[in-house]
Amino acid sequence: MKRLFYLARKDVAVLLSDKANLFWVIGFPVVFALFFGLVFSSTSGGDSAMNMKVGLVDLDQSVQSRRFTEDLGAEEGVELIAMSMDQARDEVRKGKVTAALILNENFSANDGMGFGPDASAMQIMSDPSCQMQTAYLQGIVTKTRFTGFRDFFTDKERADEQFQFWRDGIAKDASLNPLLRATCMTFFDSLESFTDQLRESEAGAEMPDDFMTIETVSIQVDEDGGDFPAQGFQVTLPQCILWGIIGCVATFAVSMVREQTTGTFARLCVGPVEKTHILAGKGLACFFTSVMVVTFLYVLAKLLFHVSIGNLLYFAVAVFCTIFCFVGIMMFVCTLGRTEQAVGAAGWGLLMIMSMLGGGMMPLIFMPKWMQDAGAISPVKWGIYAMEGAVWRQFSFSEMLVPCGVLLGIGVLFFAVGSTILNRRIS
């Protein structure tokens, strides 16, 4: 056991002496956490999740269109910029605005409030790369249209304008049957009387301004069972830790090849050390280094960003299983070539694919369905999932078993394959 400890201590000392390696195992995860933590914090706090510049093309130029755009412009996260159709198309193409909202000439004729059977009364011109922002804009537009419908029942001036608009339209339409025209006029009189009565009643007077607002509730609980607010850095902590572990794996995989090419490995083999001890010492050094990196990142997150851990014991178990898994992957990565350049390129290529499939770069929810399914083969996904279960998903013991079991199984498999290949090469 002492031999393993001394071999591991030697490898850790070599790692710490190289400043470039320190950046990839410590510096890069911290930069990653800061960047994405700030992004998630801005979306989970009081600021709007979207801050969009939207081109506005009002071809109708009516009272109804102006009122609608005033309501839309008052929405948080949307900045309307008036422009012509050609200018809007050009600005969307160049990516200077997220989308362009077009109110066609028949907007007010449709019904005056943005509703009606003619879908061409309103269009959104969008950049294909901004589908999420476009969907958000569609939701804001829908809310604004319902707000206008609410104001029809609560704002007498607006209701009078609308009724007059309808009556003028009926009176100017010479194609209407006189009986139908009279029936419509009677209907508008009855509807206007009904809205006046509703407005004067308690039900109409108490209609809230935010009747379309849907409250969002976080499903997080702390260790005492009470709610605590969502934290952007809490969400990104598992990804940050994964990148630190990946940095350790890549660094140690290259160092093993370096020792083989420089003869250090051969000199160790002729000493009073067995080959299994050398390989185990490398794995132990990678494990200890990963533990140090994770501890540093956790302390940093705790002191600077006050990140809360739902269950510290489960978090420790998840970290252990994740590190064990990637130590096994490290033993396999170092067999992907016989030179430092080959192993470095192949190792980072494999680890990057694992990270992309497993949600280490982009949340799985934003990926196509087939990529979400394919992510099940990536240990990055299971590592993040296990740590999320301990940090903020509040997994039970049985729920922690699946991701941790998968991680341990992957680690054993890769370690066995890598050790077998290395033993054959050394022989």
C-alpha positions in Angstrom: 0.0 0.0 0.0 2.9 2.4 0.7 4.2 1.8 -2.8 0.9 2.9 -4.3 0.8 6.0 -2.1 4.4 7.0 -3.1 3.6 6.4 -6.8 0.4 8.5 -6.5 2.2 11.3 -4.6 4.9 11.4 -7.3 2.3 11.8 -10.1 0.4 14.5 -8.1 3.6 16.4 -7.6 4.4 16.3 -11.3 1.0 17.6 -12.1 1.2 20.5 -9.7 4.5 21.5 -11.1 3.0 22.2 -14.5 1.1 25.5 -14.5 -0.6 24.7 -17.8 -2.1 21.5 -16.4 -3.4 23.4 -13.4 -5.4 25.7 -15.6 -7.2 22.8 -17.3 -8.0 21.0 -14.0 -8.8 24.0 -11.9 -8.9 27.3 -13.9 -11.1 26.2 -16.8 -13.9 24.7 -14.6 -14.0 28.0 -12.5 -14.3 30.0 -15.7 -17.0 27.6 -16.9 -18.9 28.0 -13.7 -18.7 31.8 -13.6 -19.9 32.2 -17.2 -22.8 29.7 -17.1 -23.6 30.5 -13.5 -24.2 34.1 -14.3 -26.3 33.1 -17.3 -28.5 30.9 -15.2 -28.7 33.4 -12.4 -29.9 36.1 -14.8 -32.7 33.8 -16.0 -33.7 32.6 -12.5 -33.7 36.0 -10.8 -35.9 39.0 -11.2 -34.6 40.0 -14.7 -36.4 38.8 -17.8 -35.2 35.6 -19.3 -35.2 37.2 -22.7 -34.1 40.7 -23.7 -35.2 40.9 -27.4 -35.0 43.6 -29.9 -38.0 43.2 -32.2 -38.6 45.1 -35.4 -42.2 46.4 -35.7 -43.7 46.9 -39.1 -47.2 48.5 -38.7 -48.8 48.4 -42.2 -52.3 49.0 -40.7 -51.6 52.3 -38.9 -54.9 52.2 -37.1 -56.0 53.0 -33.6 -56.2 49.3 -32.9 -52.7 48.5 -34.2 -51.2 51.4 -32.2 -52.9 50.4 -29.0 -51.8 46.8 -29.5 -48.1 47.8 -30.0 -48.3 50.1 -27.0 -49.4 47.1 -24.9 -46.8 44.8 -26.4 -44.0 47.4 -25.9 -44.9 47.6 -22.2 -44.1 43.9 -21.7 -40.8 43.2 -19.9 -38.0 41.8 -22.1 -39.3 43.2 -25.4 -37.9 46.3 -27.1 -39.9 47.3 -30.2 -38.2 49.2 -33.0 -40.4 50.7 -35.7 -39.1 50.0 -39.3 -40.2 49.4 -42.8 -40.8 45.9 -44.3 -37.5 46.0 -46.3 -35.5 47.3 -43.3 -37.1 44.6 -41.0 -36.2 41.8 -43.4 -32.6 43.1 -43.7 -32.2 43.5 -39.9 -33.5 40.0 -39.2 -31.1 38.6 -41.9 -28.1 40.4 -40.4 -29.1 39.2 -36.9 -29.4 42.8 -35.5 -33.0 42.0 -34.3 -34.3 38.8 -32.9 -37.5 38.9 -35.0 -39.8 41.3 -36.8 -43.5 41.6 -36.0 -45.6 42.5 -39.0 -49.1 44.0 -38.5 -50.7 43.8 -42.0 -53.3 46.2 -43.5 -56.1 44.0 -42.4 -55.1 43.9 -38.7 -57.9 46.2 -37.5 -60.4 44.9 -40.1 -59.9 41.4 -38.8 -61.7 42.4 -35.7 -59.7 45.3 -34.2 -58.2 43.4 -31.2 -55.9 41.0 -33.0 -58.4 38.1 -33.0 -60.2 36.6 -36.0 -60.2 33.9 -38.7 -57.6 35.7 -40.9 -54.2 34.5 -39.7 -52.4 36.8 -42.2 -53.4 39.8 -40.1 -50.2 39.3 -38.0 -46.9 37.7 -38.9 -43.6 37.1 -37.2 -40.4 37.1 -39.3 -37.7 35.3 -37.5 -34.1 34.1 -37.7 -34.0 30.3 -38.0 -31.3 30.2 -35.3 -33.6 32.0 -32.8 -36.4 29.5 -32.5 -36.5 29.7 -28.7 -36.7 33.5 -28.7 -39.4 33.4 -31.4 -41.5 31.0 -29.3 -41.1 33.3 -26.3 -42.2 36.3 -28.5 -45.2 34.3 -29.7 -46.2 33.8 -26.0 -45.8 37.5 -25.3 -47.9 38.4 -28.3 -50.6 36.0 -27.3 -50.7 37.4 -23.8 -50.9 41.0 -25.2 -53.9 40.0 -27.3 -55.7 38.5 -24.3 -54.9 41.7 -22.4 -56.6 43.7 -25.1 -59.6 41.4 -24.8 -59.7 42.1 -21.1 -59.5 45.8 -21.5 -62.5 45.6 -23.9 -64.5 44.7 -20.8 -62.8 47.0 -18.3 -62.0 50.1 -20.3 -65.2 52.0 -21.4 -63.3 54.3 -23.8 -61.7 51.4 -25.5 -64.9 49.5 -25.6 -66.8 52.5 -27.1 -64.1 52.9 -29.8 -64.4 49.2 -30.7 -68.2 49.2 -30.9 -68.1 52.3 -33.1 -65.5 50.6 -35.3 -67.8 47.5 -35.7 -70.9 49.6 -36.4 -69.1 51.7 -39.0 -67.9 48.5 -40.7 -71.4 47.1 -40.8 -72.9 50.3 -42.1 -70.3 50.7 -44.9 -70.8 47.1 -46.1 -73.4 47.4 -48.9 -73.3 43.7 -49.6 -75.0 42.8 -46.3 -78.7 41.9 -46.2 -80.7 44.6 -44.4 -82.1 42.1 -42.0 -78.6 40.8 -41.1 -77.4 44.4 -40.7 -80.2 45.2 -38.3 -79.6 41.9 -36.4 -75.9 42.8 -36.0 -76.7 46.3 -34.8 -79.1 44.9 -32.2 -76.4 42.4 -31.1 -73.8 45.2 -30.7 -76.3 47.2 -28.7 -77.0 44.3 -26.3 -73.3 43.5 -26.0 -72.5 47.1 -25.2 -75.2 47.2 -22.6 -73.8 43.9 -21.1 -70.2 45.2 -20.9 -71.4 48.4 -19.3 -73.2 46.4 -16.6 -70.2 44.1 -16.1 -67.9 47.1 -15.8 -70.1 48.6 -13.1 -70.3 45.4 -11.2 -67.9 44.2 -8.6 -66.7 41.3 -10.9 -65.6 43.7 -13.6 -64.1 46.2 -11.2 -62.0 43.6 -9.5 -60.5 42.0 -12.6 -56.7 42.1 -11.9 -54.2 43.5 -14.3 -52.1 40.4 -14.1 -54.9 37.9 -14.8 -52.8 36.3 -17.5 -49.7 35.9 -15.3 -48.8 32.3 -14.3 -46.8 31.9 -11.2 -43.7 29.6 -11.4 -42.8 27.6 -8.4 -39.4 25.9 -7.9 -39.6 22.3 -6.7 -36.4 22.6 -4.7 -36.3 21.9 -0.9 -33.4 22.2 1.5 -32.2 19.7 3.9 -34.7 20.9 6.5 -37.6 20.5 4.1 -38.1 24.2 3.5 -38.1 26.0 0.2 -35.1 27.9 -0.9 -34.6 30.1 -4.0 -33.2 28.7 -7.2 -29.5 29.5 -7.7 -27.8 29.7 -11.1 -24.5 28.5 -9.7 -26.3 25.6 -8.0 -27.5 24.5 -11.4 -24.1 24.7 -13.0 -22.1 23.2 -10.2 -22.3 19.6 -11.5 -21.2 20.7 -15.0 -18.3 22.7 -13.4 -17.2 19.6 -11.4 -17.4 17.4 -14.5 -15.1 19.7 -16.4 -12.6 19.6 -13.6 -12.6 15.8 -13.6 -12.3 15.7 -17.3 -9.3 18.0 -17.1 -7.7 15.5 -14.7 -8.4 12.6 -16.9 -6.9 14.2 -20.0 -3.9 15.4 -18.1 -3.1 12.0 -16.5 -3.7 10.1 -19.7 -1.1 12.2 -21.5 1.3 11.9 -18.6 1.2 8.1 -18.7 2.1 8.2 -22.4 4.9 10.7 -21.7 6.4 8.4 -19.1 6.3 5.5 -21.6 8.0 7.6 -24.3 10.7 9.0 -22.0 11.5 5.7 -20.4 10.2 6.5 -16.9 7.7 3.7 -17.1 10.4 1.2 -18.1 12.6 2.3 -15.2 9.7 1.9 -12.7 9.1 -1.6 -14.1 12.7 -2.8 -13.3 12.4 -1.6 -9.8 10.8 -3.4 -6.8 7.4 -2.5 -8.1 4.9 -4.7 -10.0 3.1 -3.4 -13.1 -0.2 -3.7 -11.4 1.1 -1.3 -8.7 2.2 1.2 -11.3 -1.2 1.2 -13.0 -3.0 1.3 -9.7 -0.8 4.2 -8.5 -1.7 6.2 -11.7 -5.4 5.6 -11.0 -5.0 6.5 -7.4 -3.1 9.8 -8.3 -5.9 10.7 -10.7 -8.5 9.9 -8.1 -6.8 12.0 -5.4 -6.2 14.9 -7.8 -9.9 14.9 -8.9 -11.0 14.9 -5.2 -8.8 17.9 -4.5 -10.2 19.7 -7.6 -13.8 18.9 -6.6 -13.1 20.0 -3.0 -11.6 23.3 -4.2 -14.6 24.0 -6.5 -17.1 23.1 -3.8 -15.4 25.4 -1.3 -15.2 28.2 -3.9 -18.9 27.8 -4.7 -19.9 27.7 -1.0 -17.8 30.8 0.0 -18.3 33.0 -3.0 -21.8 32.1 -4.3 -23.4 30.5 -1.2 -24.3 27.4 -3.1 -26.5 25.1 -1.0 -26.2 21.3 -1.2 -29.5 19.4 -0.7 -27.8 16.3 0.8 -24.1 16.4 1.5 -23.7 12.6 2.0 -25.4 11.8 -1.3 -23.3 14.5 -3.0 -20.1 12.8 -1.7 -21.3 9.5 -3.0 -22.2 10.9 -6.4 -18.7 12.6 -6.6 -17.0 9.4 -5.6 -18.8 7.3 -8.2 -18.2 10.0 -10.9 -14.5 10.2 -10.2 -14.2 6.4 -10.1 -15.9 6.2 -13.5 -13.6 8.8 -15.1 -10.4 7.2 -13.5 -11.4 4.1 -15.4 -11.9 6.1 -18.6 -8.4 7.7 -18.0 -6.9 4.2 -18.1 -8.6 3.5 -21.5 -7.8 7.0 -23.0 -4.1 6.5 -22.5 -4.2 3.5 -24.8 -5.6 5.4 -27.7 -2.1 6.2 -29.1 1.6 5.8 -28.5 2.6 9.4 -28.5 1.5 12.4 -26.4 0.0 14.2 -29.4 -2.0 11.2 -30.4 -3.4 10.5 -26.9 -4.1 14.2 -26.3 -6.0 14.6 -29.5 -7.9 11.3 -29.3 -8.6 11.7 -25.6 -10.0 15.2 -25.8 -12.0 14.1 -28.9 -13.6 11.3 -27.0 -14.2 13.3 -23.9 -15.7 16.2 -25.9 -18.1 13.8 -27.6 -19.1 12.4 -24.2 -19.6 15.9 -22.9 -21.7 17.0 -25.8 -23.9 14.0 -25.6 -24.2 14.1 -21.8 -25.2 17.7 -21.4 -21.8 19.0 -20.3 -21.9 21.8 -22.8 -25.6 22.3 -23.5 -28.5 21.3 -21.4 -30.1 18.1 -22.7 -33.5 19.9 -23.0 -32.3 22.0 -25.9 -31.0 19.0 -27.9 -32.9 17.0 -30.5 -34.8 14.0 -29.2 -32.4 11.5 -30.8 -29.4 13.2 -29.0 -31.3 13.1 -25.7 -31.7 9.3 -26.2 -28.1 8.9 -27.3 -26.9 10.8 -24.2 -27.7 7.7 -22.1 -24.4 6.1 -23.3 -22.4 9.1 -22.0 -21.0 8.9 -18.4 -21.1 12.7 -18.4 -24.9 12.5 -18.3 -25.0 10.1 -15.4 -22.4 12.0 -13.5 -24.3 15.3 -13.8 -27.6 13.5 -13.1 -26.2 11.9 -9.9 -24.7 15.2 -8.6 -27.9 17.1 -9.5 -29.9 14.5 -7.5 -27.8 15.4 -4.4 -27.5 19.1 -5.0 -31.0 20.3 -5.9 -33.2 17.4 -7.2 -33.5 15.9 -3.8 -33.2 12.3 -4.9 -34.0 9.5 -2.5 -31.6 6.7 -1.8 -33.2 4.4 -4.3 -33.2 7.1 -6.9 -29.4 7.6 -6.4 -28.7 3.9 -7.0 -29.3 4.0 -10.8 -26.9 6.8 -11.8 -24.3 5.7 -9.3 -24.5 2.1 -10.3 -24.1 3.0 -14.0 -21.1 5.1 -13.2 -19.4 2.4 -11.2 -20.1 -0.2 -14.0 -18.7 2.1 -16.7 -15.6 2.8 -14.5 -14.9 -0.9 -13.9 -15.4 -1.7 -17.6 -13.0 1.0 -18.9 -10.4 0.3 -16.2 -10.3 -3.4 -17.0 -10.0 -2.8 -20.8 -7.4 -0.1 -20.4 -5.3 -2.1 -17.9 -5.4 -5.2 -20.1 -4.1 -3.2 -23.1 -1.4 -1.5 -21.1 -0.2 -4.8 -19.6 0.2 -6.2 -23.0 2.1 -3.2 -24.3 4.5 -3.2 -21.3 5.2 -6.9 -21.8 
